[in-house]
Amino acid sequence: MNQEVTDFINSVKQPWQIEICNALRQMIHDSVPDVQERIQYGKPHFLKNGKYAAVITTAKGWVTFTIFNADGLEVPEGVFEPGKPERITAKLLEGKAVRYDLFADLLKQASAGL
């Protein structure tokens, strides 16, 4: 794991956001063999074979989790924000359940071809 990513997560102000970021990070490592992580554009990016697999972003009231290579994935309604078809983004809020199992399944599918 990359120390810059650790430092980024530890610098987040809200404890609930730190908890979600750490859980997402571990889920990404468990789901994507040989994933590499780095800070790019000021946020943690996770790559497989040099190609984007996922990114974690924080804002004042939420954490966002984006999966790349999402074309063709069967995505349940109401979990992800509308956007470009090649990437899906979930906005995670304090006190709301996070569907790590769903994210892991989708991430495995999306990163399989990288």
matplotlib code that plots the C-alpha trace (Angstrom):
import matplotlib.pyplot as plt

x = [0.0, 1.2, 2.1, 0.7, -2.7, -2.5, -1.6, -4.5, -7.0, -5.6, -5.9, -9.7, -11.5, -14.6, -14.0, -16.9, -15.2, -11.9, -13.7, -15.4, -12.2, -10.2, -12.9, -13.1, -9.3, -9.2, -12.1, -10.3, -7.1, -9.2, -11.0, -8.3, -5.2, -2.0, -3.7, -1.5, -2.4, -1.2, -2.3, -3.3, -5.2, -5.2, -7.1, -6.4, -6.5, -6.2, -4.7, -4.4, -1.8, -1.4, -5.1, -7.6, -9.8, -11.2, -10.9, -12.0, -12.8, -14.0, -16.0, -17.5, -20.5, -19.8, -17.3, -17.5, -16.4, -15.9, -15.4, -13.9, -14.5, -18.1, -19.5, -21.7, -22.1, -25.5, -25.9, -28.8, -30.9, -30.5, -27.0, -24.9, -25.1, -26.0, -22.9, -20.7, -21.4, -17.7, -17.6, -20.0, -19.9, -21.6, -22.0, -21.7, -23.2, -22.8, -25.1, -26.1, -25.2, -22.4, -22.8, -19.2, -20.3, -21.9, -19.0, -16.5, -18.5, -18.8, -15.1, -14.0, -16.1, -14.9, -11.2, -11.1, -10.2, -7.5]
y = [0.0, 3.5, 5.8, 8.8, 7.1, 6.3, 9.9, 11.2, 9.0, 9.9, 13.6, 13.4, 15.4, 13.2, 9.9, 8.2, 9.2, 7.7, 4.5, 4.3, 5.2, 2.5, -0.1, 0.8, 0.6, -2.8, -4.0, -2.8, -4.7, -7.8, -7.5, -6.6, -8.8, -6.8, -3.5, -0.5, 2.8, 6.3, 9.9, 11.5, 14.7, 15.0, 11.8, 8.0, 6.2, 2.4, 0.9, -2.5, -2.9, 0.8, 1.4, 3.0, 0.6, 2.8, 6.2, 7.4, 11.0, 12.9, 16.1, 17.9, 15.6, 12.4, 10.0, 9.1, 5.8, 5.4, 2.2, 2.6, 0.3, 0.0, -0.4, -3.4, -3.9, -4.6, -1.8, -1.7, 1.5, 4.0, 3.1, 5.1, 8.7, 9.4, 10.0, 8.6, 4.9, 3.9, 4.8, 4.5, 6.6, 6.1, 8.9, 7.5, 9.4, 9.3, 6.7, 5.0, 1.4, 0.9, -2.0, -3.2, -6.6, -5.1, -2.7, -5.7, -7.7, -4.9, -3.9, -7.5, -7.6, -4.2, -4.8, -8.4, -7.2, -4.7]
z = [0.0, -0.9, 2.0, 0.1, 0.0, 3.7, 4.4, 2.3, 4.1, 7.5, 6.7, 6.1, 8.7, 9.4, 11.2, 9.3, 6.0, 7.2, 8.1, 4.6, 2.8, 4.6, 4.0, 0.3, 0.0, 1.5, -0.6, -3.8, -2.8, -2.1, -5.4, -7.9, -8.0, -8.2, -7.9, -7.5, -5.8, -6.1, -5.5, -8.8, -9.2, -5.4, -4.7, -4.4, -7.7, -8.0, -11.2, -12.7, -15.4, -15.6, -16.3, -13.9, -12.0, -9.2, -7.4, -4.0, -3.4, -0.4, 0.0, 3.0, 3.4, 1.5, 0.0, -3.7, -5.1, -8.8, -10.8, -14.3, -17.3, -16.3, -19.9, -20.0, -16.2, -14.9, -12.3, -9.9, -10.0, -7.2, -6.1, -8.6, -9.8, -13.4, -15.6, -18.3, -19.1, -18.9, -15.2, -12.3, -9.2, -5.8, -3.3, 0.2, 3.1, 6.8, 8.5, 5.2, 4.6, 2.1, -0.3, -0.3, -1.6, -4.6, -5.2, -5.0, -7.5, -10.0, -9.5, -10.2, -13.4, -14.5, -13.9, -15.3, -18.7, -17.7]

ax = plt.figure().add_subplot(projection="3d")
ax.plot(x, y, z, "-o")
ax.set_aspect("equal")
plt.show()
